[in-house]
Amino acid sequence: MIESVLVANRGEIALRVIRGARELGIRTVAVFSDADRGSPHVQHADEAYPIGPARASASYLNIARLLEVAERARVRAVHPGYGFLAERADFAEAVAGAGLTFVGPSASTIRAMGDKTEARRRMAAAGVPVVPGTTEPIASGPKAREAAETVGFPVVLKAAAGGGGKGMRVVRMAEEASGAFTAAVREAEAAFGDGRVYVERFLERPRHIEVQLFGDAHGNVVHLFERECSIQRRHQKLVEEAPSPLLNPDERRRMGDAAVQAARAVKYLGAGTVEFLYQDGEFFFLEMNTRLQVEHPVTELVTGIDLVEWQFRVASGEVLPLLQAEIPLRAHAIECRITSESPFDGFLPATGTISELVLPDGPGVRWDGGIARGSEIGLHYDPLLGKLISHGSDRSSAIRRMRRAFTELRIGGVATSAPLLARIMEEPDFLAGRLSTAYLTEHPGLFTPDVPAAARDAVVAAAALLEHERRHSRAAPRIGPGGARLSPWRRGLGAHGFPELDGSR
């Protein structure tokens, strides 16, 4: 077993990895930027080292600095978490070049799957169904139009070097192709330093379903069933659940087999995810994520398997602990991503200090977070504050527990996505499992802020009081010095001593 590990990340995933390592007796080393000096992951690690200013490019993305800390702390391995350098082949190569174990797949696998066109070529060659489109980057606007007409409208232009919705443009008519190509290239260059884009058929209302997989150094590959990730905003997931409420046993088996086939095609090592789009009874390969996913807890809860533990065991050279037939699928789990964003104000990022933090507890509820009371929330990093996860004997019980958890969750000082997520747990189409990647677009009512009942009552009472005073003033005007008429209201207290409303409540 690996004896020591540098966790090259921050926030809730760094804390999750540190806890998993500690259970295995692995010494943990954390890193932190100036902005994260007091963060929980720093406090929980056995050792912690500063790596630079808040700016990610000068800290968490600084490969040379991370390797300096690894050498100074005398660790034997590096766990990248997710985000930052987790899917950077040059980081995996640098770690291996320093004589350390990279807790993840090989650099060659990361590089192949990080290039979306190369991934599509490999998957098609391996017999994995892919969305119709091009397998080579598009060179110009006219070429984009030509490819789109061949594939058939609507299409989507996608960055070859990245994901997360960056460098993507939907094209519905031939006249839009050239402008969309220019915009996609520009955005891809800004986000990934690589402006290559390709064309893919655009599925209007697909479901986004992904399969968790694991491979070891002995040629074994298994899948740990699927997760439904269809509720998204600009290709960023908000709610995930396992298993999918859509798939029947045969579809589950076929999709799992396709994911294992994809992993074998690239000699996959460690934890990874194959993402599929599902529509009208067909599923297509979307991409492979060569890392642990944000939503891994729902898989842990329905299989009873600690994925971080498996990562360390596989990286230590061990054989996968279970065969495919031995991996259980039981019950249901749901995860909601709590972010520092205001969903009723266009998801504007929110900043501030966590002034209150009350976390849900009790049967079937789990919180994976990286914040504490007093944490400063800025704009330097991803807005993810934590993940609220529920687990029940079936989907209905998992939803009920999630609803209960939202009534207990309190995060003060910063606006969060929690109110929107709590509404989704009540929405009829969600309850019925009628989901697609267009779910939020098709339910605009979720974004209409409710006025709390107490506030409505206060407004009604204030209006009645104002009307009473208006009539009273007309009937018996109050005269002050010099004959001036006096208002029944004064600063601080309203008429009859009621508090004055300032319009901000």
C-alpha positions as CSV (number, residue, x, y, z in Angstrom):
1,M,0.0,0.0,0.0
2,I,1.1,3.5,-0.7
3,E,2.5,5.0,2.5
4,S,2.1,8.7,1.8
5,V,0.3,11.0,-0.6
6,L,0.3,14.6,-1.7
7,V,-3.3,15.7,-2.4
8,A,-2.9,18.2,-5.2
9,N,-6.3,19.9,-4.8
10,R,-8.5,21.9,-2.4
11,G,-11.9,22.0,-0.9
12,E,-14.3,19.1,-0.5
13,I,-12.5,16.7,-2.8
14,A,-9.2,17.3,-1.0
15,L,-10.9,16.6,2.3
16,R,-12.6,13.5,0.8
17,V,-9.3,12.1,-0.4
18,I,-7.5,12.9,2.9
19,R,-10.2,11.0,4.9
20,G,-10.0,8.0,2.6
21,A,-6.3,7.9,2.8
22,R,-6.3,8.2,6.6
23,E,-8.6,5.1,6.9
24,L,-5.9,3.1,5.0
25,G,-3.1,4.4,7.2
26,I,-1.6,6.7,4.5
27,R,0.1,9.8,5.6
28,T,-1.5,12.8,3.9
29,V,0.0,16.1,2.8
30,A,-2.2,19.0,1.8
31,V,-1.3,22.1,-0.2
32,F,-3.0,25.5,0.1
33,S,-3.0,28.9,-1.6
34,D,-3.0,32.1,0.4
35,A,-6.8,32.1,0.1
36,D,-7.1,28.6,1.6
37,R,-4.8,28.9,4.6
38,G,-7.6,28.2,7.0
39,S,-9.6,25.7,4.9
40,P,-10.8,22.4,6.4
41,H,-8.7,20.3,4.1
42,V,-5.6,22.0,5.5
43,Q,-6.6,21.4,9.1
44,H,-7.4,17.7,8.5
45,A,-4.2,16.7,6.7
46,D,-1.1,15.3,8.6
47,E,1.0,18.1,7.0
48,A,0.2,21.1,4.9
49,Y,2.4,23.4,2.7
50,P,1.7,26.8,1.1
51,I,2.1,26.9,-2.7
52,G,1.4,30.5,-3.7
53,P,-1.1,33.2,-4.1
54,A,-4.9,32.8,-4.6
55,R,-4.6,32.8,-8.3
56,A,-4.9,29.1,-9.4
57,S,-2.2,29.5,-12.2
58,A,0.3,30.5,-9.5
59,S,-0.7,27.8,-7.0
60,Y,-2.9,24.8,-7.7
61,L,-1.9,24.7,-11.4
62,N,1.8,25.2,-10.7
63,I,3.3,21.8,-11.4
64,A,6.8,22.7,-10.5
65,R,5.7,24.0,-7.1
66,L,3.6,21.0,-6.4
67,L,6.5,18.6,-7.1
68,E,8.8,20.7,-4.9
69,V,6.3,20.2,-2.0
70,A,6.2,16.4,-2.8
71,E,9.9,16.2,-2.6
72,R,10.1,18.2,0.6
73,A,7.4,16.2,2.2
74,R,8.9,12.9,1.0
75,V,5.6,11.5,-0.3
76,R,5.4,8.4,-2.5
77,A,2.3,9.3,-4.5
78,V,0.2,12.2,-5.8
79,H,-3.7,12.2,-5.9
80,P,-5.0,14.9,-8.3
81,G,-8.7,14.9,-7.1
82,Y,-10.8,16.4,-9.9
83,G,-10.5,19.7,-11.7
84,F,-7.2,21.7,-11.8
85,L,-4.6,19.2,-13.0
86,A,-6.6,16.0,-12.7
87,E,-6.8,15.5,-16.5
88,R,-3.6,17.0,-17.5
89,A,-1.3,14.4,-19.2
90,D,1.8,16.6,-18.6
91,F,1.1,16.6,-14.9
92,A,0.8,12.8,-14.8
93,E,4.0,12.6,-16.8
94,A,5.8,15.0,-14.4
95,V,4.7,13.0,-11.4
96,A,5.9,9.7,-12.9
97,G,9.1,11.4,-14.0
98,A,9.8,12.4,-10.4
99,G,9.6,8.8,-9.4
100,L,6.1,9.1,-7.8
101,T,2.9,7.2,-8.2
102,F,0.1,9.1,-10.0
103,V,-3.2,8.0,-8.5
104,G,-5.0,7.8,-11.8
105,P,-4.7,6.5,-15.4
106,S,-1.5,6.8,-17.5
107,A,-0.5,10.0,-19.2
108,S,-1.1,8.3,-22.6
109,T,-4.7,7.4,-21.6
110,I,-5.4,11.0,-20.3
111,R,-4.0,12.4,-23.5
112,A,-6.0,10.2,-25.8
113,M,-9.3,10.7,-24.0
114,G,-8.7,14.4,-23.4
115,D,-8.7,15.0,-27.2
116,K,-12.3,14.5,-28.1
117,T,-11.8,13.7,-31.8
118,E,-9.1,11.1,-30.9
119,A,-11.5,9.7,-28.3
120,R,-14.3,9.4,-30.9
121,R,-12.0,7.6,-33.3
122,R,-10.9,5.1,-30.7
123,M,-14.4,4.4,-29.5
124,A,-15.7,3.9,-33.0
125,A,-12.9,1.5,-33.7
126,A,-13.7,-0.4,-30.5
127,G,-17.3,-0.8,-31.5
128,V,-18.7,1.7,-28.9
129,P,-21.6,3.7,-30.4
130,V,-20.7,7.4,-31.0
131,V,-22.9,10.4,-31.9
132,P,-22.7,10.9,-35.7
133,G,-20.2,13.6,-36.6
134,T,-16.6,14.3,-37.7
135,T,-13.5,12.5,-36.3
136,E,-11.2,15.3,-37.5
137,P,-11.1,19.0,-36.4
138,I,-12.8,21.5,-38.7
139,A,-10.5,24.0,-40.5
140,S,-12.8,26.9,-41.3
141,G,-16.3,28.3,-41.3
142,P,-17.2,27.0,-44.8
143,K,-15.9,23.6,-43.8
144,A,-18.1,23.7,-40.7
145,R,-21.1,24.4,-42.8
146,E,-20.2,21.6,-45.2
147,A,-19.8,19.1,-42.3
148,A,-23.0,20.2,-40.7
149,E,-24.9,19.7,-43.9
150,T,-23.4,16.2,-44.2
151,V,-24.2,15.2,-40.6
152,G,-27.7,16.9,-40.7
153,F,-29.0,19.8,-38.7
154,P,-29.1,20.6,-35.9
155,V,-25.4,20.1,-35.0
156,V,-23.1,21.3,-32.3
157,L,-19.6,22.6,-32.7
158,K,-17.5,21.3,-29.8
159,A,-13.9,22.0,-28.6
160,A,-11.6,19.0,-29.2
161,A,-9.4,19.8,-26.2
162,G,-12.0,20.3,-23.4
163,G,-15.5,20.1,-22.0
164,G,-17.8,21.7,-19.5
165,G,-19.7,23.5,-22.1
166,K,-16.8,25.7,-23.2
167,G,-16.2,26.1,-26.9
168,M,-19.6,24.8,-27.8
169,R,-22.1,26.3,-30.2
170,V,-25.4,24.8,-31.5
171,V,-26.1,25.4,-35.2
172,R,-29.6,24.9,-36.5
173,M,-29.3,26.5,-40.0
174,A,-26.5,26.5,-42.6
175,E,-26.2,30.3,-42.4
176,E,-25.2,30.1,-38.7
177,A,-22.3,27.7,-39.2
178,S,-19.5,30.2,-40.0
179,G,-20.3,32.6,-37.1
180,A,-20.7,29.7,-34.7
181,F,-17.3,28.3,-35.8
182,T,-15.5,31.6,-35.2
183,A,-17.1,31.9,-31.7
184,A,-16.4,28.3,-30.7
185,V,-12.8,28.5,-31.8
186,R,-12.3,31.8,-29.9
187,E,-13.8,30.4,-26.7
188,A,-11.9,27.1,-27.0
189,E,-8.6,29.0,-27.4
190,A,-9.4,31.1,-24.3
191,A,-10.4,28.1,-22.2
192,F,-8.0,25.4,-23.2
193,G,-5.3,27.1,-25.3
194,D,-6.4,25.0,-28.2
195,G,-8.9,26.2,-30.8
196,R,-9.7,23.0,-32.6
197,V,-13.4,22.1,-32.9
198,Y,-15.4,19.3,-34.5
199,V,-19.0,18.8,-35.6
200,E,-21.4,16.4,-33.9
201,R,-25.1,15.9,-34.3
202,F,-27.1,17.8,-31.7
203,L,-29.6,15.7,-29.8
204,E,-32.4,18.0,-28.7
205,R,-33.7,16.3,-25.5
206,P,-31.3,13.5,-24.6
207,R,-30.7,12.2,-21.1
208,H,-27.1,12.3,-19.8
209,I,-26.2,9.0,-18.3
210,E,-22.7,8.0,-17.2
211,V,-21.1,4.8,-16.1
212,Q,-18.5,4.5,-13.4
213,L,-15.7,2.1,-14.3
214,F,-12.5,0.8,-12.7
215,G,-9.5,-0.9,-14.2
216,D,-6.4,-2.4,-12.6
217,A,-2.8,-3.1,-13.8
218,H,-3.6,-6.8,-14.2
219,G,-6.0,-6.3,-17.1
220,N,-9.3,-6.4,-15.1
221,V,-12.0,-3.8,-15.8
222,V,-15.4,-3.6,-14.2
223,H,-18.2,-1.1,-14.1
224,L,-20.1,0.1,-11.0
225,F,-23.4,0.8,-12.8
226,E,-24.7,4.2,-14.0
227,R,-25.6,7.7,-12.7
228,E,-28.3,9.9,-14.2
229,C,-26.9,13.4,-14.7
230,S,-29.5,15.0,-16.9
231,I,-30.4,18.1,-14.8
232,Q,-27.7,20.6,-16.0
233,R,-27.2,24.3,-16.5
234,R,-24.9,25.1,-19.4
235,H,-23.5,21.6,-19.4
236,Q,-22.7,21.8,-15.7
237,K,-24.5,19.2,-13.6
238,L,-26.7,20.2,-10.7
239,V,-28.4,16.9,-9.6
240,E,-27.2,13.4,-10.0
241,E,-28.7,10.1,-9.0
242,A,-28.0,6.4,-9.1
243,P,-29.3,4.3,-10.6
244,S,-31.0,6.1,-13.5
245,P,-34.8,6.0,-13.2
246,L,-34.9,5.4,-16.9
247,L,-32.9,2.3,-17.7
248,N,-34.4,-1.2,-17.7
249,P,-32.1,-4.1,-16.8
250,D,-31.2,-4.9,-20.4
251,E,-30.2,-1.3,-21.2
252,R,-28.2,-1.1,-18.0
253,R,-26.3,-4.2,-19.0
254,R,-25.6,-3.0,-22.5
255,M,-24.5,0.5,-21.4
256,G,-22.2,-1.0,-18.7
257,D,-20.7,-3.4,-21.2
258,A,-20.1,-0.6,-23.6
259,A,-18.3,1.4,-20.9
260,V,-16.1,-1.6,-20.1
261,Q,-15.3,-2.0,-23.8
262,A,-14.3,1.6,-24.0
263,A,-12.0,1.3,-21.0
264,R,-10.3,-1.8,-22.4
265,A,-9.7,0.0,-25.7
266,V,-7.4,2.4,-23.8
267,K,-6.0,0.0,-21.2
268,Y,-7.7,2.0,-18.5
269,L,-6.2,2.1,-15.0
270,G,-8.0,3.4,-11.9
271,A,-11.3,5.2,-11.6
272,G,-13.0,6.7,-14.6
273,T,-16.3,7.5,-16.2
274,V,-17.8,7.0,-19.6
275,E,-20.5,9.5,-20.4
276,F,-23.4,8.6,-22.8
277,L,-26.3,10.5,-24.3
278,Y,-29.5,8.5,-24.4
279,Q,-32.4,9.4,-26.7
280,D,-35.3,7.4,-28.2
281,G,-33.9,4.0,-27.0
282,E,-30.4,4.6,-28.3
283,F,-27.2,5.6,-26.4
284,F,-24.1,7.2,-27.8
285,F,-20.6,7.7,-26.4
286,L,-20.0,11.4,-25.4
287,E,-16.7,11.4,-23.6
288,M,-14.5,9.7,-21.0
289,N,-13.5,11.5,-17.8
290,T,-10.1,10.1,-16.7
291,R,-10.6,10.9,-13.0
292,L,-12.9,10.6,-10.0
293,Q,-16.1,12.4,-10.6
294,V,-17.8,15.0,-8.4
295,E,-20.8,12.8,-8.2
296,H,-19.0,9.6,-7.1
297,P,-20.8,9.5,-3.7
298,V,-24.1,8.3,-5.2
299,T,-22.2,5.3,-6.7
300,E,-20.6,4.6,-3.3
301,L,-24.0,4.5,-1.6
302,V,-25.7,2.2,-4.0
303,T,-22.8,-0.3,-4.3
304,G,-21.3,0.0,-0.8
305,I,-17.9,0.5,-2.3
306,D,-15.4,3.2,-1.3
307,L,-14.1,4.5,-4.6
308,V,-11.2,6.4,-3.1
309,E,-10.1,3.3,-1.3
310,W,-10.2,1.4,-4.6
311,Q,-8.1,4.2,-6.2
312,F,-5.3,3.8,-3.7
313,R,-5.5,0.0,-3.9
314,V,-5.2,0.0,-7.7
315,A,-2.5,2.6,-7.7
316,S,-0.6,0.3,-5.2
317,G,-0.7,-2.5,-7.7
318,E,-3.4,-4.5,-6.2
319,V,-6.0,-6.5,-8.1
320,L,-9.6,-5.1,-8.1
321,P,-11.3,-6.2,-4.9
322,L,-14.4,-7.5,-6.7
323,L,-15.4,-9.2,-9.9
324,Q,-18.2,-7.8,-12.0
325,A,-20.8,-10.3,-10.8
326,E,-19.9,-9.5,-7.2
327,I,-20.7,-5.8,-7.4
328,P,-24.1,-5.1,-5.9
329,L,-26.6,-2.5,-6.9
330,R,-29.0,-1.7,-4.1
331,A,-31.4,1.1,-3.2
332,H,-31.2,4.6,-4.6
333,A,-29.1,7.8,-4.0
334,I,-29.3,11.4,-5.0
335,E,-26.7,14.2,-4.9
336,C,-27.4,17.9,-5.1
337,R,-24.4,20.3,-5.8
338,I,-24.5,23.3,-3.4
339,T,-22.7,26.2,-5.1
340,S,-22.1,29.8,-4.2
341,E,-24.4,31.2,-6.9
342,S,-27.7,33.0,-6.9
343,P,-30.1,30.8,-9.0
344,F,-32.8,33.5,-8.9
345,D,-30.4,36.2,-10.3
346,G,-29.0,34.5,-13.3
347,F,-26.7,32.3,-11.3
348,L,-24.5,35.2,-10.5
349,P,-21.5,34.1,-8.4
350,A,-21.8,35.0,-4.7
351,T,-19.0,35.9,-2.4
352,G,-18.7,36.5,1.4
353,T,-18.0,34.8,4.7
354,I,-19.8,31.7,5.8
355,S,-21.5,33.2,8.9
356,E,-23.7,30.1,9.7
357,L,-23.3,26.5,8.8
358,V,-25.9,23.9,10.0
359,L,-25.5,20.6,8.3
360,P,-28.3,17.9,8.0
361,D,-27.9,14.7,9.8
362,G,-29.7,11.4,10.5
363,P,-30.5,8.3,8.5
364,G,-29.6,8.3,4.8
365,V,-28.1,11.8,4.6
366,R,-24.4,12.6,3.8
367,W,-22.6,15.9,3.4
368,D,-19.3,16.1,1.5
369,G,-18.2,19.7,1.9
370,G,-15.0,21.8,2.1
371,I,-16.3,24.8,4.1
372,A,-16.6,25.7,7.7
373,R,-18.1,28.7,9.6
374,G,-15.8,31.6,8.9
375,S,-14.7,30.3,5.5
376,E,-14.1,33.1,3.0
377,I,-15.8,32.5,-0.4
378,G,-14.2,34.4,-3.2
379,L,-14.1,34.2,-7.0
380,H,-10.8,32.5,-7.4
381,Y,-12.1,28.9,-7.7
382,D,-15.0,26.7,-8.7
383,P,-18.2,27.8,-6.7
384,L,-18.8,24.3,-5.4
385,L,-19.3,24.5,-1.6
386,G,-20.4,21.0,-0.9
387,K,-22.6,18.1,-1.9
388,L,-25.8,17.1,-0.2
389,I,-26.5,13.4,-0.7
390,S,-29.4,11.2,0.3
391,H,-29.8,7.5,0.3
392,G,-33.0,5.4,0.6
393,S,-34.4,2.0,-0.1
394,D,-35.9,3.3,-3.4
395,R,-36.1,6.6,-5.3
396,S,-39.1,7.9,-3.4
397,S,-37.5,7.4,0.0
398,A,-34.2,9.0,-1.3
399,I,-36.2,12.1,-2.5
400,R,-38.1,12.3,0.9
401,R,-34.8,12.3,2.7
402,M,-33.4,14.9,0.5
403,R,-36.4,17.1,1.1
404,R,-35.9,16.7,4.9
405,A,-32.2,17.4,4.5
406,F,-32.9,20.7,2.8
407,T,-35.2,21.8,5.7
408,E,-32.2,21.3,8.0
409,L,-29.4,22.8,5.9
410,R,-28.4,26.3,6.8
411,I,-25.7,28.2,5.0
412,G,-25.5,31.9,6.0
413,G,-23.5,34.8,4.6
414,V,-23.4,33.7,1.0
415,A,-26.2,33.0,-1.5
416,T,-26.3,29.4,-2.7
417,S,-28.1,27.1,-5.1
418,A,-29.9,25.3,-2.3
419,P,-33.3,27.0,-2.8
420,L,-33.5,25.9,-6.4
421,L,-32.4,22.4,-5.7
422,A,-35.0,22.1,-2.9
423,R,-37.7,23.2,-5.4
424,I,-36.5,20.5,-7.9
425,M,-37.1,17.8,-5.3
426,E,-40.8,18.9,-5.3
427,E,-41.3,19.3,-9.1
428,P,-43.7,16.8,-10.7
429,D,-41.6,15.9,-13.7
430,F,-38.6,15.2,-11.5
431,L,-40.7,13.1,-9.2
432,A,-41.9,11.1,-12.2
433,G,-38.3,10.7,-13.6
434,R,-39.2,12.7,-16.7
435,L,-35.7,14.2,-17.2
436,S,-33.5,15.5,-20.0
437,T,-30.7,17.9,-20.5
438,A,-33.4,20.5,-21.3
439,Y,-35.1,20.1,-17.9
440,L,-34.2,23.5,-16.5
441,T,-35.1,25.3,-19.8
442,E,-38.4,23.6,-19.8
443,H,-39.2,24.5,-16.2
444,P,-38.7,28.3,-16.0
445,G,-41.1,28.5,-13.0
446,L,-38.4,27.0,-10.9
447,F,-36.5,30.3,-11.1
448,T,-39.3,32.5,-9.9
449,P,-38.5,33.6,-6.3
450,D,-41.2,32.9,-3.8
451,V,-42.2,35.6,-1.3
452,P,-42.2,33.9,2.1
453,A,-45.6,33.7,3.8
454,A,-44.4,35.8,6.7
455,A,-43.2,38.5,4.3
456,R,-46.6,38.5,2.5
457,D,-48.4,38.9,5.8
458,A,-46.2,41.8,6.8
459,V,-46.9,43.6,3.5
460,V,-50.6,43.1,3.9
461,A,-50.6,44.3,7.5
462,A,-48.5,47.4,6.5
463,A,-50.8,48.2,3.7
464,A,-53.8,48.0,6.0
465,L,-52.1,50.2,8.6
466,L,-51.2,52.8,6.0
467,E,-54.8,52.9,4.8
468,H,-56.0,53.4,8.3
469,E,-53.6,56.2,9.0
470,R,-54.5,57.9,5.7
471,R,-58.1,58.0,6.6
472,H,-57.4,59.0,10.2
473,S,-55.1,61.9,9.0
474,R,-57.8,63.2,6.7
475,A,-60.4,63.1,9.4
476,A,-58.4,64.8,12.1
477,P,-55.2,66.4,10.8
478,R,-52.5,67.0,13.4
479,I,-51.2,70.6,13.5
480,G,-47.7,71.4,14.6
481,P,-45.9,74.7,15.3
482,G,-46.7,77.3,12.7
483,G,-49.7,75.4,11.4
484,A,-47.6,72.6,9.7
485,R,-49.5,69.3,9.2
486,L,-47.7,66.4,10.9
487,S,-47.3,62.8,9.5
488,P,-48.3,60.0,11.9
489,W,-45.0,58.3,11.0
490,R,-41.6,59.2,12.4
491,R,-38.1,57.8,11.9
492,G,-37.7,54.3,13.4
493,L,-41.3,53.8,14.5
494,G,-44.4,54.0,12.5
495,A,-47.8,55.1,13.7
496,H,-48.9,53.5,16.9
497,G,-45.3,52.4,17.6
498,F,-45.1,49.8,14.8
499,P,-41.6,49.3,13.3
500,E,-41.1,51.3,10.1
501,L,-40.6,49.2,6.9
502,D,-37.4,50.1,5.1
503,G,-38.2,48.1,1.9
504,S,-35.3,45.8,2.2
505,R,-37.0,42.8,3.9
